[in-house]
Amino acid sequence: MDALTTLHHRVSIGKLADPASTYQQRENIVRAALRAADHGALPP
């Protein structure tokens, strides 16, 4: 699937359903986010 097709078919999830993420999963997400490029420190 190419990028435009992916963007055209994306959906947003309002609320998370069970099962909730574990502490280790959340820790992995945060650690990955800290390593992500900041693209010149541009504000969101």
N, CA, C and O of each residue as an XYZ file, in Angstrom:
176
protein
N       0.850     -1.174      0.000
C       0.000      0.000      0.000
C       0.898      1.240      0.000
O       1.863      1.307      0.761
N       0.585      2.213     -0.843
C       1.399      3.416     -0.872
C       0.928      4.420      0.182
O      -0.123      4.236      0.796
N       1.693      5.460      0.382
C       1.435      6.417      1.458
C       0.089      7.120      1.303
O      -0.631      7.289      2.286
N      -0.262      7.533      0.080
C      -1.533      8.241     -0.108
C      -2.731      7.333      0.173
O      -3.709      7.765      0.784
N      -2.658      6.094     -0.267
C      -3.739      5.152      0.007
C      -3.870      4.934      1.507
O      -4.981      4.883      2.035
N      -2.756      4.808      2.186
C      -2.778      4.627      3.632
C      -3.422      5.823      4.320
O      -4.254      5.652      5.210
N      -3.044      7.031      3.915
C      -3.628      8.223      4.526
C      -5.117      8.345      4.242
O      -5.873      8.782      5.110
N      -5.548      7.974      3.061
C      -6.968      8.080      2.704
C      -7.831      7.059      3.434
O      -9.034      7.268      3.585
N      -7.243      5.971      3.886
C      -8.020      4.912      4.535
C      -7.788      4.819      6.038
O      -8.231      3.860      6.668
N      -7.108      5.787      6.617
C      -6.841      5.732      8.050
C      -8.109      6.029      8.845
O      -9.005      6.722      8.363
N      -8.179      5.512     10.040
C      -9.292      5.771     10.948
C      -8.732      6.127     12.320
O      -7.633      5.709     12.686
N      -9.495      6.894     13.061
C      -9.109      7.249     14.424
C      -9.950      6.423     15.388
O     -11.136      6.188     15.158
N      -9.324      5.994     16.455
C     -10.011      5.234     17.486
C     -10.277      6.181     18.642
O      -9.352      6.803     19.164
N     -11.533      6.293     19.044
C     -11.910      7.229     20.099
C     -11.345      6.867     21.456
O     -10.712      7.697     22.109
N     -11.565      5.646     21.884
C     -11.097      5.209     23.192
C     -10.479      3.837     23.061
O     -10.880      3.030     22.223
N      -9.502      3.590     23.898
C      -8.888      2.275     23.912
C      -9.804      1.295     24.629
O     -10.508      1.654     25.573
N      -9.783      0.068     24.170
C     -10.585     -0.972     24.798
C      -9.661     -1.927     25.543
O      -8.444     -1.901     25.358
N     -10.244     -2.757     26.374
C      -9.450     -3.752     27.092
C      -8.834     -4.718     26.115
O      -9.430     -4.942     25.062
N      -7.725     -5.287     26.371
C      -6.936     -5.163     27.589
C      -6.038     -3.929     27.540
O      -5.572     -3.522     26.476
N      -5.813     -3.357     28.685
C      -4.947     -2.189     28.792
C      -3.497     -2.598     28.566
O      -3.123     -3.755     28.758
N      -2.697     -1.632     28.157
C      -1.282     -1.927     27.949
C      -0.597     -2.151     29.294
O      -1.024     -1.631     30.325
N       0.459     -2.925     29.254
C       1.223     -3.192     30.469
C       2.219     -2.064     30.701
O       2.466     -1.242     29.819
N       2.777     -2.042     31.883
C       3.806     -1.044     32.193
C       4.967     -1.173     31.220
O       5.478     -0.164     30.733
N       5.387     -2.384     30.932
C       6.529     -2.602     30.035
C       6.227     -2.099     28.628
O       7.104     -1.524     27.984
N       5.003     -2.305     28.137
C       4.632     -1.807     26.815
C       4.667     -0.284     26.785
O       5.173      0.306     25.830
N       4.135      0.354     27.822
C       4.156      1.824     27.876
C       5.592      2.338     27.967
O       5.939      3.340     27.342
N       6.412      1.657     28.736
C       7.819      2.037     28.859
C       8.519      1.955     27.505
O       9.309      2.835     27.164
N       8.238      0.912     26.734
C       8.829      0.764     25.401
C       8.379      1.880     24.469
O       9.179      2.374     23.674
N       7.129      2.283     24.550
C       6.603      3.362     23.709
C       7.312      4.672     24.041
O       7.733      5.403     23.145
N       7.440      4.962     25.330
C       8.093      6.205     25.752
C       9.559      6.196     25.332
O      10.064      7.204     24.839
N      10.244      5.078     25.521
C      11.654      4.998     25.147
C      11.830      5.193     23.635
O      12.781      5.842     23.201
N      10.916      4.633     22.835
C      10.988      4.809     21.380
C      10.724      6.267     21.012
O      11.381      6.808     20.122
N       9.772      6.904     21.686
C       9.456      8.303     21.389
C      10.634      9.216     21.715
O      10.874     10.198     21.012
N      11.359      8.900     22.762
C      12.511      9.719     23.128
C      13.621      9.635     22.095
O      14.442     10.546     21.997
N      13.660      8.557     21.325
C      14.705      8.376     20.311
C      14.275      8.899     18.938
O      15.088      8.924     18.014
N      13.034      9.310     18.789
C      12.539      9.779     17.494
C      13.166     11.127     17.132
O      13.478     11.941     18.001
N      13.338     11.336     15.846
C      13.885     12.611     15.369
C      12.929     13.754     15.691
O      11.712     13.571     15.674
N      13.474     14.930     15.984
C      12.619     16.064     16.326
C      12.424     17.028     15.150
O      11.715     18.024     15.294
N      13.016     16.763     14.027
C      12.863     17.582     12.815
C      13.126     19.055     13.078
O      12.343     19.913     12.670
N      14.221     19.348     13.757
C      14.605     20.734     13.987
C      13.878     21.374     15.149
O      13.810     22.601     15.217
N      13.338     20.601     16.055
C      12.651     21.114     17.246
C      11.470     22.013     16.871
O      11.213     23.006     17.553
N      10.763     21.686     15.817
C       9.594     22.463     15.419
C       8.446     22.197     16.379
O       8.249     21.049     16.777
N       7.685     23.207     16.766
C       6.546     22.983     17.663
C       5.451     22.211     16.926
O       5.363     22.281     15.700
N       4.623     21.483     17.659
C       3.538     20.727     17.004
C       2.517     21.622     16.360
O       1.551     21.135     15.773
